[in-house]
Amino acid sequence: MAATTPRGRLQGKNAIITGAGGGIGLETSILFAREGANVLMADVSEPALAKALAKVKEVVPGAPRVESIRCDVSKESDVQAMVESQDSWGGTDVIFNNAGIMHANDADAIDTPEKIWDLTHNINVKGVWFGSKHAVLSLRRHKKTRGSIINTASVVALVGAATPQLAYTASKGAVLAMTRELAIVHAREGFRFNALCPAPLNTPLLQDWLGDDQAKRFRREVHFPTGRFGEPIEQAHAVVFLASDESSFVNGTDFVVDGGMTKAYVTPEGPATPAPQNNGLASILYKIYIMSQFAFPGANKYGNPPTPSFKARNGRVLIPLMATIGLGFGAYNYYVAAKSRQEQSMLEEQERLARNQQLMDAYGDKNSLHDVQHALDTYKVR
């Protein structure tokens, strides 16, 4: 992956990102660092956090400041210590309350155990409350007149699903309501609150889970007008906007980033739109891969034909030459992408194990590894 340098949309801002060990949190950490923010990455899993921190420093070696801290957001003392650790930086300007869980035993109103309800709300709701509370205290302590708090909700707080996870859905509805009220309460102080509402995201775990089951895949993909799941980086770009001064008049919103899913009835037919490349999951030769797709159209997985201008410029020698180059680059890119996917899967596996152990230690929860994997995968599946 090509190294990048800060560009400045968040220059000078001190930012905290919870749930930074992977997914949206990792992609947001990379973009925040690229945009010049001083980033404090937080997660309950220390192994995942260490690898995520290394990834950010690899992708953005010129970042002004990137550090990490372990934080269990269900514990106010952890959250307070996390926020106050930025006092020496000049205080917090932005916090992205992104950490959350969906438990395997979270079901409907009949079958959801009370302890699962409490566990889910302790993390997903109280964690956002604690983060918001101590962010406001920090902003006031440092006499700041502008601040941005972004809280991760979900589209399941806006639409119903036939695969119920009631505690999770209710928790995300609570995040929307809490964010809305905080936005109004603190508006005259210059502190903005917005809720990010992601749709289900494409990850290696999701693709492995769907496998070759076309019916299972179609049941979910059909709801997206674009014909594909979202990518973590697409959520991260929205968070950058909400964190920046560009969104100075955006406050109290349910900021939906779902490819039009919640607005759709009958969705279009045809090939899916191309997905952007994630930074944390990206292969080094992504741009070369794209070039190879146009050089050798048969390899284009989206079924998109070459552009007329490209075809017009091709000669009898150029086409075979570019096709050969494209095949070579494509093969190498496939190898690098496969390796990257394997490494990311290992990272997420370690994160699942660490989170499971910490939940068991803290709450006495004795679910099997299969259940925990399902719990961490479900959000991406829905």
C-alpha positions in Angstrom: 0.0 0.0 0.0 1.4 3.4 -0.9 2.2 5.6 2.0 0.2 8.8 2.4 0.8 12.1 4.1 -1.6 14.3 6.1 -3.9 16.6 4.0 -5.3 18.8 6.7 -9.1 18.6 6.9 -8.7 17.7 10.6 -5.4 19.4 11.1 -4.7 20.2 14.7 -7.8 18.3 16.1 -7.4 15.8 18.9 -9.6 12.8 18.2 -10.7 9.6 20.0 -12.0 6.6 18.2 -13.4 3.7 20.2 -13.8 0.2 18.6 -10.6 1.1 16.7 -9.3 -2.4 16.5 -10.9 -3.2 13.1 -13.7 -2.4 10.7 -15.1 1.1 10.7 -12.9 2.1 13.6 -9.7 1.2 11.9 -10.6 2.8 8.6 -11.6 5.9 10.4 -8.4 6.0 12.3 -6.5 5.8 9.1 -8.5 8.6 7.4 -8.3 10.8 10.6 -4.5 10.4 10.6 -4.3 11.2 6.9 -6.3 14.3 7.4 -3.9 15.6 10.1 -5.7 14.7 13.3 -3.9 13.6 16.5 -5.6 10.2 17.0 -6.1 8.2 20.1 -7.3 4.7 19.2 -9.3 2.8 21.8 -10.5 -0.8 22.0 -11.2 -3.5 24.6 -8.9 -5.9 22.7 -5.3 -5.1 23.2 -3.9 -7.6 20.5 -6.3 -6.2 17.9 -5.5 -2.6 19.0 -1.8 -3.2 18.7 -2.1 -4.5 15.1 -4.5 -1.7 14.2 -2.1 0.9 15.5 0.7 -0.6 13.5 -1.4 -0.6 10.4 -2.3 3.1 10.8 1.4 4.0 11.2 2.3 1.9 8.2 -0.3 3.6 5.9 0.2 7.1 7.3 3.8 7.3 8.4 3.6 11.1 8.4 0.7 11.3 10.9 1.3 13.9 13.5 0.4 11.7 16.5 -1.2 8.3 16.8 -1.5 6.4 20.1 -3.7 3.7 21.6 -5.3 2.9 24.9 -7.3 0.0 26.1 -10.8 0.9 27.1 -13.9 -1.0 28.1 -16.6 1.5 27.3 -19.1 -0.1 29.7 -17.0 1.2 32.5 -17.1 4.9 33.2 -13.7 4.9 34.9 -12.1 3.5 31.7 -13.8 6.1 29.5 -12.9 9.0 31.8 -9.3 7.9 31.9 -9.3 7.6 28.1 -10.7 11.1 27.5 -8.6 12.7 30.3 -5.4 11.2 28.7 -5.8 13.8 26.0 -5.6 16.7 28.5 -1.9 16.8 27.9 -2.6 17.0 24.1 -4.8 20.1 24.7 -8.1 18.3 25.2 -10.5 16.4 23.0 -12.0 18.0 19.9 -13.6 15.0 18.3 -14.8 11.6 19.7 -16.2 8.8 17.6 -18.2 6.6 20.0 -18.0 3.5 17.7 -17.6 0.5 20.1 -20.5 -1.9 20.3 -21.6 -5.5 20.3 -24.3 -7.8 19.0 -24.6 -10.9 21.1 -25.3 -14.4 19.7 -28.1 -14.9 22.2 -29.8 -11.7 21.3 -33.1 -12.8 19.8 -36.7 -11.6 19.9 -38.8 -10.5 22.9 -39.5 -14.0 24.0 -36.0 -15.6 23.8 -33.6 -12.8 24.6 -32.2 -13.4 28.1 -32.2 -10.4 30.5 -28.5 -10.6 31.0 -27.9 -10.3 27.3 -30.2 -7.3 27.2 -28.2 -5.7 30.1 -24.8 -6.5 28.6 -25.8 -5.1 25.2 -27.1 -1.8 26.6 -24.2 -1.4 29.0 -21.8 -1.4 26.1 -23.9 0.1 23.3 -25.8 2.7 25.2 -24.0 3.5 28.4 -20.7 3.4 26.5 -22.0 6.2 24.2 -23.4 8.1 27.2 -20.0 7.9 29.0 -18.1 8.9 25.9 -20.4 11.9 25.2 -20.4 12.9 28.9 -16.6 13.0 29.3 -16.1 14.6 25.8 -18.4 17.5 26.9 -16.5 17.8 30.2 -13.2 17.9 28.3 -14.4 20.5 25.8 -15.6 22.7 28.7 -12.4 22.1 30.7 -10.3 23.3 27.8 -12.7 26.2 27.0 -13.3 25.0 23.5 -16.0 26.6 21.4 -16.3 23.8 18.8 -16.5 20.1 19.2 -17.9 17.1 17.3 -19.3 13.9 18.8 -20.2 11.1 16.4 -22.1 8.1 17.8 -22.5 4.8 15.8 -26.1 3.7 15.6 -27.4 1.5 12.8 -30.0 1.3 10.0 -31.8 -1.4 12.2 -32.8 1.6 14.4 -34.7 2.9 11.4 -36.2 -0.3 9.7 -37.3 -3.7 11.0 -35.7 -7.0 10.1 -37.0 -10.6 10.1 -33.8 -11.7 11.8 -34.3 -10.1 15.2 -31.7 -9.0 17.6 -34.0 -7.0 19.8 -31.5 -5.8 22.4 -29.1 -4.6 19.7 -31.9 -2.9 17.8 -33.3 -1.2 20.9 -29.8 -0.1 21.9 -29.2 1.6 18.5 -32.6 3.3 18.8 -31.5 4.6 22.1 -28.3 6.0 20.5 -30.4 7.9 18.0 -32.6 9.4 20.6 -29.7 10.3 23.0 -27.7 11.8 20.2 -30.6 13.9 19.0 -31.2 15.3 22.5 -27.5 16.0 23.3 -27.3 17.9 20.0 -30.0 20.3 21.1 -28.8 20.6 24.7 -25.2 21.6 23.7 -25.9 23.5 20.4 -25.2 26.9 21.9 -21.9 25.7 23.2 -20.8 24.8 19.7 -20.7 21.1 20.4 -22.3 19.0 17.6 -23.7 15.5 18.0 -24.6 13.3 15.1 -25.4 9.6 14.8 -23.9 7.4 12.0 -26.3 4.8 10.7 -24.3 2.2 8.8 -25.9 -0.5 6.6 -24.4 -4.1 6.7 -20.8 -4.1 5.6 -18.7 -6.3 3.4 -15.9 -8.1 5.3 -13.9 -11.3 4.7 -16.0 -12.8 7.5 -19.2 -12.0 5.7 -18.0 -13.4 2.4 -16.8 -16.6 4.1 -20.2 -16.9 5.9 -22.2 -16.4 2.7 -19.9 -18.7 0.7 -21.5 -20.1 -2.4 -25.1 -20.0 -0.9 -26.6 -17.8 -3.6 -30.1 -17.7 -1.9 -28.6 -16.5 1.3 -26.5 -13.9 -0.5 -29.4 -12.7 -2.7 -31.8 -12.3 0.3 -29.5 -9.6 1.6 -27.9 -8.0 -1.5 -31.3 -7.5 -3.1 -32.1 -4.7 -0.7 -29.2 -2.6 -1.9 -29.9 -0.5 -5.0 -26.1 -0.7 -5.7 -26.3 -4.5 -5.7 -23.5 -4.8 -3.0 -22.8 -4.4 0.7 -21.2 -1.3 2.0 -17.5 -1.0 2.8 -16.0 0.2 6.1 -14.1 3.0 4.4 -17.4 4.4 3.1 -18.6 4.8 6.7 -15.2 6.3 7.6 -15.4 9.0 5.0 -18.8 10.0 6.4 -17.2 10.2 9.9 -14.4 12.5 8.6 -17.0 14.8 7.2 -18.9 14.9 10.5 -15.7 15.5 12.4 -14.5 18.3 10.2 -15.5 21.9 10.2 -17.1 21.3 6.8 -20.1 19.9 8.7 -20.4 23.0 11.0 -24.2 23.3 10.4 -24.9 19.5 10.6 -26.2 18.7 14.0 -28.6 16.1 15.5 -28.8 14.1 12.3 -29.4 10.4 11.7 -26.6 10.3 9.2 -27.5 7.3 7.1 -24.8 5.7 4.9 -26.5 2.7 3.4 -26.3 3.0 -0.4 -30.0 3.8 -0.5 -31.1 0.6 1.2 -33.6 2.3 3.6 -35.2 4.2 0.7 -35.6 1.3 -1.7 -38.6 -0.8 -2.6 -37.9 -2.5 -5.9 -34.1 -2.4 -6.6 -32.4 -2.3 -10.0 -31.2 -5.3 -11.9 -27.8 -5.7 -13.5 -24.2 -5.9 -12.3 -23.3 -4.3 -8.9 -21.4 -1.0 -8.7 -17.7 -1.3 -8.0 -16.8 -1.0 -4.3 -14.0 1.3 -3.1 -10.9 -0.2 -1.6 -10.4 -0.2 2.2 -7.1 1.0 3.6 -6.9 -1.5 6.4 -7.8 -4.4 4.1 -6.3 -3.1 0.9 -3.8 -4.8 -1.4 -0.8 -2.8 -2.3 -1.4 -3.0 -6.0 -5.1 -1.9 -6.1 -4.5 0.7 -8.7 -2.6 -1.7 -10.9 -5.4 -4.2 -10.5 -7.9 -1.7 -11.8 -5.6 -1.0 -14.7 -5.3 -4.7 -15.4 -9.1 -5.0 -15.5 -9.3 -2.5 -18.4 -6.4 -4.0 -20.1 -8.0 -7.5 -19.9 -11.8 -7.0 -19.8 -12.5 -10.7 -19.3 -11.0 -10.4 -15.8 -13.4 -7.6 -14.8 -15.5 -9.2 -12.0 -18.1 -6.5 -12.3 -18.9 -7.1 -15.9 -18.2 -3.5 -16.9 -17.0 -3.1 -20.5 -14.0 -0.9 -21.4 -14.7 2.7 -22.0 -15.1 3.7 -25.7 -12.2 6.1 -25.4 -10.0 3.3 -24.2 -11.1 1.0 -27.0 -10.5 3.7 -29.6 -6.9 4.2 -28.5 -6.1 0.5 -28.7 -4.0 -0.8 -31.5 -3.3 -4.4 -32.5 0.0 -4.4 -30.6 -1.2 -2.5 -27.5 -4.1 -4.8 -26.7 -2.1 -8.0 -26.4 0.7 -6.2 -24.6 -1.6 -4.6 -22.0 -3.5 -7.9 -21.6 -0.2 -9.7 -20.9 0.9 -7.0 -18.4 -2.6 -7.0 -16.9 -2.5 -10.8 -16.4 0.9 -10.6 -14.7 -0.2 -7.7 -12.4 -3.5 -9.4 -11.8 -1.9 -12.6 -10.7 0.5 -10.9 -8.4 -2.4 -8.7 -7.0 -4.5 -11.8 -6.4 -1.6 -13.3 -4.3 -1.2 -10.1 -2.3 -5.0 -9.7 -1.8 -5.2 -13.3 -0.6 -2.4 -12.8 1.9 -4.0 -9.5 3.1 -7.3 -11.3 3.6 -5.7 -14.1 5.5 -3.9 -11.6 7.8 -7.1 -9.7 8.3 -9.0 -12.9 9.2 -6.3 -13.8 11.7 -6.6 -10.3 13.2 -10.3 -10.5 13.5 -10.1 -14.0 15.0 -7.7 -12.7 17.7 -10.1 -9.8 18.3 -13.1 -12.2 18.7 -11.2 -14.4 21.2 -10.0 -11.4 23.2 -13.4 -9.9 23.4 -15.0 -13.2 24.3 -12.5 -13.7 27.2 -13.0 -10.2 28.5 -16.8 -10.6 28.4 -16.5 -13.9 30.2 -14.2 -12.4 32.8 -16.4 -9.3 33.4 -19.9 -10.8 33.1 -19.4 -14.6 33.7 -20.7 -15.3 30.2 -19.9 -18.9 29.2 -21.0 -19.0 25.6 -19.1 -21.1 23.1 -16.6 -19.7 20.6 -19.2 -20.5 17.9 -21.7 -18.2 19.6 -19.2 -15.4 20.0 -18.2 -15.6 16.4 -21.8 -15.5 15.4 -22.4 -12.5 17.7 -19.5 -10.5 16.1 -20.5 -11.6 12.6 -24.2 -10.9 12.8 -24.0 -7.1 12.5 -22.1 -7.5 9.2 -24.6 -10.2 8.0 -27.7 -8.2 8.6 
